[in-house]
Amino acid sequence: MIPWGGLSCCLSAAALYLLGRSSGRDAEILKSVTRVNQLKELAQLLDAEILPLIVTISGRVSSETPINCEFSGLRGVIVEETAEQHFLKHNDAGSWIQDSALMLSMSKEVPWYLDDGTDRVHVVGARGAAGFALPVGSEAFEESGRSLVRGTLDYLQGLKMLGVKRIERVLPVGTSLTVVGEAAKDDVGAFRIQRPHKGPFYVSPKTELSI
């Protein structure tokens, strides 16, 4: 865990890292990205700066209505669940080959924000940002039952059911993130960070931004 006292240093490293990964116009914009040491500073910046205001911010993921994950037991703000049926099937050559079919693909997201202890900033559209990836919270394989009737039916269809693989990907509450994007205020005056009309949009864990 990176102490909040080292936030400025971390943000400088983040900007340099992102600059190195960018090219063309995004790289030029990143050179002048405003580093926000404390989220409470956004109010003054938005009043003083010429918009749009592209910033680098950092904080911990929080939400008033987190999702209680069914399999991992985590509390998250974005949850993606997939279930695949794995099976063997008879091919034209008379051999059994392994295959799978997607049974379920589900995604949930609740309103969430970054909090650094001084203020909060809502994050909008994070899943479309460069660098964003949901870590696996739970992965399990459930073997199929071996009843005689089911086995016979599967065999007649040229199939042998192996089981179901379930994967739950989660952005947990408390995760430290660094975000580069456009800072703005919504209709009720709350801060948010979002994809700029033109320019970079990154959402990544701080540990990936260290040099």
Beta strands, then each sheet from edge to edge (+ up, - down):
strand 1: 34-35
strand 2: 53-62
strand 3: 67-68
strand 4: 75-90
strand 5: 96-109
strand 6: 113-115
strand 7: 120-123
strand 8: 136-143
strand 9: 159-172
strand 10: 176-185
strand 11: 191-194
strand 12: 202-205
sheet 1: 1+ 2+ 6- 7+ 11+ 10- 12+
sheet 2: 3+ 4- 5+
sheet 3: 3+ 4- 9+ 8-
end
